[in-house]
Every structure is written in C-alpha cells, then in structure tokens.
C-alpha cells in the first residue's frame, strides 16, 4: 500500500474510533479537508450531522501518522538530517494548533498525535504540562498510563507516549468536558 493511502486509511480508522469514544453517530468524525491542509486544523474533526442539536465540542488538534517503522534512537543524534519522527510530528501539531487559534477555533486547545507503527498497537503522544495548564482541575497522571516519557531538551518539553486505548479510557468525553469545556 502506498504511504498516502496508508495514511488516509489510518485517518478513517481513527475517525471511527473517535465516533465510538465520543458516543456519536457513525460519520460524526472524519478527515479534515486536505487533512489539515486547508482552513481546518489537524487531520480529524467532528462534522455537523442532522442528529446533532449543535456542532460537537472537540478539544483536540489531532495529527495521525502510520509508518512501517521509526527509529526512536534518533532522539540521541545531533545531526539535523536525523530528526526524530516523534518530534517532527509534534512540531506539525504545534503548527496546526497555532493556525487553529489564529482561525478562532478556541475549543481546539490540546495537541494529540496518534500514530501506528506496524506490529504495535495504536499509540498517542501528548503533553501532560499542556493538559495540566489548560485544565480546570489538577490531573493526576501518576500510575494512569503505561507510558514512556519523551523529552525534547531543545524546546524544553516533556511528552507522554501511551496506548491510544489507555488514553481514551482515562480521558472519557465526560471527564474532558469537566476539565476543559
């Protein structure tokens, strides 16, 4: 499968997962126009459906990636041409977030990178500091996820990488509404 089709297929899969996670009718979440390349930030966003009384609240800028493999050891390299995929994807989500704010998408406040590496479960990456800073309550991340921490020393950021299933279980729609709406 060519990489473009693989990425599009993965975005459709995550859209369906978001429908179930959010308890919405199938097709509520879908790929954005040109997948973040137009006036809609990120790769996935809710769509208005006749069953909805209003537009569905959604606090995320999502970047989706599906790769055969990545080399996480590139984090330890100093050469610019060996930039780590994870940090590159995070920079892309940061750019999309800034664009969303510029366009007035004030509810799209949290960055989430969802990715799949062949033979591994679907994973996601987020900034616990961003979640904590924008939350109305203190969030206890300790013992909440089977996680890996990733540190970007250049930009002084810490990320949590966890299974997407664990993320959805911890951050239910109701909990996210209470914390961020």
Backbone bond lengths (Angstrom), bond angles and torsions (degrees), N, CA, C in turn:
res aa  C-N    CA-C-N  psi(-1)  N-CA   C-N-CA  omega(-1)  CA-C   N-CA-C  phi
1 X - - - 1.456 - - 1.540 107.90 -
2 X 1.328 116.20 133.56 1.458 117.39 -179.53 1.540 110.34 -71.80
3 X 1.330 117.66 154.16 1.466 121.16 -173.81 1.530 114.62 -57.36
4 X 1.322 118.19 -37.19 1.466 120.92 -179.82 1.531 110.19 -63.64
5 X 1.343 116.25 -46.99 1.467 120.29 178.94 1.523 111.17 -64.91
6 X 1.318 116.04 -38.02 1.463 120.71 179.15 1.530 110.19 -62.32
7 X 1.337 116.68 -43.68 1.464 121.43 178.59 1.519 111.91 -66.10
8 X 1.312 117.62 -42.80 1.469 121.60 179.47 1.521 111.03 -64.50
9 X 1.314 116.11 -41.68 1.464 121.14 178.45 1.532 110.03 -62.89
10 X 1.319 116.99 -41.25 1.462 120.83 178.98 1.526 110.65 -65.81
11 X 1.305 118.26 -40.23 1.470 121.41 177.45 1.535 110.61 -62.10
12 X 1.318 117.47 -39.48 1.472 120.06 177.33 1.524 110.64 -64.95
13 X 1.319 117.25 -40.67 1.463 121.68 177.75 1.533 110.72 -61.59
14 X 1.311 117.42 -46.16 1.470 121.28 -179.69 1.525 110.09 -66.90
15 X 1.317 117.92 -35.44 1.473 120.71 175.66 1.519 110.66 -58.28
16 X 1.316 116.88 -45.02 1.471 121.02 178.47 1.524 111.06 -64.95
17 X 1.325 116.38 -39.11 1.473 120.28 177.38 1.528 110.52 -62.78
18 X 1.321 116.91 -37.93 1.477 121.17 178.88 1.528 110.76 -67.00
19 X 1.335 117.60 -37.31 1.472 120.65 175.47 1.530 110.22 -56.10
20 X 1.325 116.08 -48.00 1.467 121.28 -178.18 1.531 110.11 -68.44
21 X 1.328 117.65 -47.05 1.461 122.79 -179.88 1.522 111.01 -56.14
22 X 1.329 116.31 -43.38 1.465 122.06 -175.28 1.522 112.25 -86.92
23 X 1.349 117.14 -7.05 1.463 121.25 179.95 1.515 112.75 69.25
24 X 1.312 116.78 35.83 1.467 122.11 -177.46 1.524 111.11 -107.35
25 X 1.320 115.57 164.13 1.460 120.74 177.86 1.527 109.37 -63.99
26 X 1.334 116.75 147.56 1.467 119.30 178.31 1.524 111.37 -54.38
27 X 1.298 115.78 138.78 1.463 121.07 179.99 1.512 114.20 89.62
28 X 1.345 117.68 0.79 1.469 119.14 177.22 1.521 110.06 -65.96
29 X 1.327 116.06 -44.59 1.468 120.20 177.71 1.513 108.63 -97.50
30 X 1.314 114.10 138.78 1.461 118.94 179.99 1.506 110.21 -155.38
31 X 1.319 114.20 167.97 1.463 120.76 179.06 1.522 109.71 -61.51
32 X 1.309 116.16 139.88 1.458 119.62 177.21 1.528 109.00 -74.62
33 X 1.313 115.07 161.97 1.462 120.21 178.43 1.526 108.85 -58.09
34 X 1.289 115.33 129.22 1.468 122.61 -179.52 1.526 110.50 53.13
35 X 1.340 116.28 24.65 1.461 123.14 175.58 1.525 112.36 47.58
36 X 1.319 115.76 62.61 1.460 120.98 177.82 1.513 114.09 86.96
37 X 1.320 117.63 -1.14 1.449 120.21 -174.88 1.512 114.38 -93.22
38 X 1.314 118.50 1.64 1.460 119.56 -179.44 1.510 109.81 -117.94
39 X 1.318 116.86 -139.15 1.463 120.53 -178.09 1.526 112.35 -86.85
40 X 1.323 117.36 7.82 1.463 121.71 177.86 1.522 109.05 -111.62
41 X 1.317 117.71 125.83 1.461 119.42 -178.05 1.528 112.69 -78.54
42 X 1.325 116.29 149.28 1.451 121.69 175.22 1.514 113.41 78.87
43 X 1.321 114.96 -176.06 1.458 121.36 -177.52 1.523 113.68 -98.87
44 X 1.336 117.29 -22.95 1.463 121.20 -176.11 1.518 109.81 -137.31
45 X 1.325 115.56 138.66 1.468 120.25 178.75 1.531 108.68 -151.23
46 X 1.334 117.02 157.49 1.462 119.15 176.62 1.524 111.09 -74.15
47 X 1.306 115.21 149.40 1.462 122.97 175.78 1.525 107.84 -111.42
48 X 1.295 115.88 146.57 1.463 119.88 174.34 1.520 108.20 -71.87
49 X 1.318 116.87 133.85 1.451 123.30 175.88 1.522 108.30 -124.55
50 X 1.335 118.94 151.77 1.469 120.77 -179.80 1.532 113.51 -55.57
51 X 1.335 117.46 -26.36 1.466 120.64 -179.99 1.533 112.35 -71.94
52 X 1.307 117.52 -16.10 1.459 121.77 -176.94 1.521 111.20 -89.40
53 X 1.315 114.88 138.82 1.468 119.06 175.94 1.521 110.53 -73.18
54 X 1.315 116.59 -29.54 1.468 121.78 178.99 1.523 108.22 -154.39
55 X 1.301 115.68 -177.80 1.459 120.97 178.13 1.520 108.86 -64.64
56 X 1.311 116.75 138.10 1.457 122.96 -178.74 1.521 109.96 -71.35
57 X 1.342 116.09 129.20 1.464 121.00 176.74 1.523 109.42 -69.80
58 X 1.333 116.97 134.29 1.458 122.88 -176.90 1.522 108.22 -148.24
59 X 1.334 119.49 115.47 1.457 121.09 -172.78 1.529 115.85 -89.89
60 X 1.326 118.37 8.78 1.461 119.88 -170.29 1.522 115.04 -113.62
61 X 1.322 113.10 149.00 1.459 122.97 160.88 1.525 102.69 -106.29
62 X 1.316 116.80 114.83 1.466 120.20 -176.08 1.519 110.36 -109.97
63 X 1.313 114.31 132.15 1.459 122.15 169.57 1.515 106.64 -112.69
64 X 1.323 117.16 129.56 1.463 122.40 179.25 1.525 109.57 -111.92
65 X 1.319 115.60 136.72 1.465 121.35 178.39 1.519 109.41 -140.01
66 X 1.325 116.50 138.26 1.463 121.44 174.97 1.521 107.78 -133.11
67 X 1.316 115.79 113.48 1.456 122.24 -176.81 1.522 110.33 -124.20
68 X 1.302 115.03 153.35 1.456 120.57 175.64 1.528 109.30 -64.69
69 X 1.316 115.96 -45.72 1.467 120.53 179.56 1.527 108.62 -159.67
70 X 1.305 115.02 158.25 1.462 120.69 170.46 1.526 106.96 -137.37
71 X 1.301 116.10 157.43 1.453 120.91 178.75 1.521 108.25 -109.08
72 X 1.301 115.88 99.02 1.465 120.31 -178.87 1.529 111.03 -66.63
73 X 1.317 116.65 -19.61 1.467 119.72 178.37 1.526 112.20 -67.06
74 X 1.335 117.10 -15.89 1.466 119.38 176.26 1.525 112.07 -61.75
75 X 1.324 117.32 -15.21 1.465 120.43 175.08 1.520 111.40 -58.57
76 X 1.314 115.93 -26.66 1.462 120.01 -175.66 1.526 113.23 -91.88
77 X 1.310 117.33 -3.80 1.464 120.48 179.11 1.518 110.53 -84.68
78 X 1.303 114.90 153.26 1.461 119.39 179.48 1.526 112.03 -107.54
79 X 1.340 117.87 -12.58 1.467 119.95 -179.31 1.525 109.81 -71.09
80 X 1.312 115.74 136.88 1.464 120.21 -178.20 1.522 112.47 -63.86
81 X 1.317 118.51 -33.27 1.467 120.44 -177.22 1.529 112.39 -73.53
82 X 1.302 117.97 -6.14 1.465 121.70 178.98 1.520 111.45 -110.46
83 X 1.317 116.62 35.71 1.466 120.86 180.00 1.522 110.59 -59.03
84 X 1.295 116.15 140.12 1.447 121.48 -179.91 1.523 111.08 -71.09
85 X 1.329 116.58 137.46 1.466 121.27 179.41 1.523 111.51 -57.40
86 X 1.321 117.13 -43.60 1.465 120.47 -176.47 1.526 111.43 -59.28
87 X 1.323 116.39 -44.89 1.466 119.01 -179.83 1.528 111.18 -69.76
88 X 1.309 116.52 -34.97 1.470 120.79 176.43 1.532 110.01 -62.72
89 X 1.326 116.96 -44.33 1.462 120.73 179.25 1.527 110.53 -65.11
90 X 1.328 116.87 -37.74 1.464 120.27 179.62 1.528 110.50 -65.25
91 X 1.325 116.21 -41.20 1.473 119.82 176.87 1.524 110.59 -60.72
92 X 1.328 116.90 -39.01 1.459 120.87 178.07 1.531 110.27 -63.35
93 X 1.328 117.50 -42.23 1.466 119.99 179.31 1.522 110.90 -67.05
94 X 1.320 117.00 -33.59 1.465 121.22 177.04 1.525 110.58 -65.88
95 X 1.307 116.40 -42.25 1.477 121.29 177.10 1.527 110.27 -61.69
96 X 1.335 116.81 -43.68 1.464 121.18 178.76 1.530 110.97 -64.13
97 X 1.332 117.07 -39.04 1.458 120.91 179.39 1.537 110.48 -63.41
98 X 1.314 116.50 -44.44 1.475 120.35 178.45 1.529 110.85 -61.87
99 X 1.321 115.94 -39.94 1.464 120.66 178.14 1.527 110.57 -65.22
100 X 1.328 116.57 -40.58 1.467 120.98 179.25 1.520 110.69 -61.81
101 X 1.317 116.89 -43.54 1.462 120.93 178.94 1.526 109.80 -63.31
102 X 1.322 116.23 -42.26 1.468 121.05 178.70 1.528 111.46 -61.61
103 X 1.348 116.33 -35.41 1.465 120.87 -179.18 1.530 112.90 -84.81
104 X 1.340 116.71 -3.26 1.458 120.00 176.90 1.514 115.47 91.61
105 X 1.318 117.79 13.07 1.466 121.13 175.94 1.526 108.34 -80.01
106 X 1.302 116.64 78.61 1.465 119.90 -173.36 1.517 113.17 -73.92
107 X 1.333 119.23 -19.60 1.459 119.11 179.35 1.529 111.96 -83.95
108 X 1.320 118.14 -16.35 1.464 121.76 179.88 1.525 109.33 -84.50
109 X 1.322 114.90 76.26 1.454 118.46 -169.68 1.523 114.72 -106.71
110 X 1.323 118.30 -11.99 1.457 121.11 -174.90 1.522 111.03 -115.95
111 X 1.321 115.77 131.85 1.461 120.43 177.88 1.524 109.49 -88.49
112 X 1.327 115.40 137.97 1.452 121.65 177.94 1.524 107.90 -143.52
113 X 1.320 115.77 120.34 1.461 121.04 175.66 1.517 106.67 -103.20
114 X 1.329 115.87 120.74 1.461 121.70 179.70 1.526 106.52 -110.66
115 X 1.329 116.01 126.53 1.461 117.75 -175.66 1.518 111.93 -142.33
116 X 1.307 113.45 155.89 1.460 122.18 -179.83 1.509 107.53 -130.90
117 X 1.307 114.99 128.33 1.459 122.32 172.66 1.528 105.16 -112.44
118 X 1.325 117.64 133.73 1.467 120.44 -177.15 1.526 111.35 -47.24
119 X 1.302 116.17 138.20 1.471 127.96 179.07 1.529 113.74 72.49
120 X 1.321 119.21 2.96 1.464 122.36 176.99 1.527 109.07 -113.89
121 X 1.338 117.04 158.74 1.465 118.52 175.03 1.528 110.25 -69.22
122 X 1.310 116.23 166.74 1.461 120.85 175.50 1.523 107.47 -66.57
123 X 1.311 115.60 130.45 1.461 122.38 -178.02 1.520 109.63 -116.46
124 X 1.313 116.16 163.92 1.459 119.78 172.85 1.520 109.50 -142.27
125 X 1.301 114.57 159.11 1.457 122.68 -177.65 1.520 108.03 -131.73
126 X 1.335 116.02 133.64 1.455 120.59 178.15 1.518 109.49 -148.23
127 X 1.311 114.98 165.85 1.464 121.66 178.80 1.525 109.00 -98.90
128 X 1.330 118.47 111.43 1.464 119.07 178.54 1.532 111.44 -62.66
129 X 1.325 116.58 -31.57 1.469 119.96 178.42 1.529 110.99 -65.34
130 X 1.327 117.03 -42.24 1.462 120.73 178.22 1.528 110.46 -62.24
131 X 1.327 116.73 -44.86 1.463 120.34 178.49 1.523 110.19 -60.98
132 X 1.327 116.66 -44.80 1.462 120.82 -177.99 1.524 111.32 -65.71
133 X 1.324 116.73 -44.61 1.469 120.81 -177.51 1.521 113.38 -65.46
134 X 1.324 117.19 -30.19 1.461 120.40 -176.06 1.528 113.08 -98.74
135 X 1.325 116.51 -4.74 1.451 121.54 -177.85 1.523 111.51 -82.14
136 X 1.331 115.93 151.93 1.459 122.04 175.88 1.532 111.14 -80.82
137 X 1.330 117.22 -14.56 1.463 122.85 -177.91 1.519 109.45 -132.57
138 X 1.317 115.88 166.39 1.452 121.31 173.32 1.531 108.20 -74.42
139 X 1.324 117.11 134.09 1.457 121.85 179.05 1.519 107.73 -107.51
140 X 1.324 116.06 125.97 1.455 120.55 178.82 1.524 109.07 -92.27
141 X 1.326 116.32 102.51 1.453 121.25 -179.74 1.529 112.13 -86.05
142 X 1.335 117.08 -17.09 1.459 121.19 -177.12 1.530 109.09 -62.24
143 X 1.314 116.00 130.85 1.468 123.89 179.35 1.531 113.36 60.63
144 X 1.330 117.92 15.89 1.458 120.54 -179.76 1.521 112.84 -88.91
145 X 1.312 116.85 -26.00 1.458 121.31 -175.68 1.519 110.78 -135.03
146 X 1.330 115.23 150.85 1.448 120.16 162.85 1.522 103.05 -81.70
147 X 1.292 116.53 105.19 1.459 118.97 -166.96 1.510 113.89 -128.13
148 X 1.280 112.06 165.09 1.452 122.66 167.00 1.517 105.96 -126.67
149 X 1.297 116.14 139.50 1.462 119.38 175.81 1.506 109.09 -98.62
150 X 1.286 114.90 140.90 1.454 122.49 177.56 1.519 106.45 -124.89
151 X 1.294 116.40 131.78 1.461 119.99 -178.12 1.518 109.10 -118.67
152 X 1.317 115.15 126.65 1.465 121.84 174.24 1.526 105.76 -102.68
153 X 1.303 116.55 96.14 1.473 120.36 -176.19 1.518 112.27 -65.70
154 X 1.308 116.87 -35.09 1.459 120.52 -178.96 1.525 110.87 -58.30
155 X 1.333 116.84 -45.98 1.466 121.09 -178.54 1.527 112.51 -100.43
156 X 1.320 116.48 4.69 1.462 123.12 177.53 1.527 111.83 52.72
157 X 1.330 114.66 52.50 1.459 120.29 178.33 1.519 109.67 -124.55
158 X 1.317 115.49 148.24 1.457 122.73 174.77 1.522 107.13 -118.39
159 X 1.324 115.68 138.68 1.456 121.21 -179.43 1.514 109.54 -124.35
160 X 1.300 116.07 153.96 1.455 122.14 170.48 1.519 106.52 -109.10
161 X 1.326 115.26 133.06 1.457 121.05 173.23 1.516 106.08 -115.17
162 X 1.325 116.01 125.66 1.458 120.67 -177.42 1.517 109.54 -147.20
163 X 1.312 115.44 171.42 1.465 119.26 175.77 1.534 108.24 -69.22
164 X 1.318 116.25 139.02 1.459 121.14 -179.91 1.530 110.27 -60.77
165 X 1.335 117.24 -35.64 1.468 120.82 177.83 1.529 111.05 -59.55
166 X 1.333 117.04 -43.12 1.466 121.18 179.08 1.535 110.99 -66.16
167 X 1.322 116.13 -39.28 1.465 121.00 178.62 1.526 110.40 -61.00
168 X 1.340 116.76 -48.12 1.471 121.11 -179.11 1.528 111.45 -64.49
169 X 1.319 116.56 -35.47 1.461 120.44 179.12 1.535 111.22 -68.14
170 X 1.319 116.81 -40.00 1.467 121.01 179.96 1.524 111.02 -74.76
171 X 1.340 116.27 -45.87 1.455 121.59 -178.45 1.527 109.83 -100.85
172 X 1.309 116.44 79.07 1.456 120.50 175.18 1.524 108.80 -70.73
173 X 1.309 116.23 164.57 1.462 120.87 177.50 1.530 110.07 -57.34
174 X 1.322 116.37 -44.99 1.471 121.08 -178.18 1.528 111.22 -61.98
175 X 1.321 115.95 -42.60 1.467 119.85 179.81 1.523 110.68 -66.46
176 X 1.323 117.21 -43.18 1.463 120.73 178.82 1.524 111.62 -63.14
177 X 1.337 117.46 -39.67 1.464 120.34 177.37 1.529 110.39 -62.89
178 X 1.322 116.63 -42.24 1.453 120.40 179.80 1.541 111.17 -64.55
179 X 1.320 116.28 -38.60 1.462 120.57 -176.39 1.523 114.54 -80.41
180 X 1.335 116.86 -32.13 1.470 119.02 -168.65 1.510 116.73 -126.78
181 X 1.309 119.46 -12.78 1.470 119.71 -175.21 1.511 110.72 -85.07
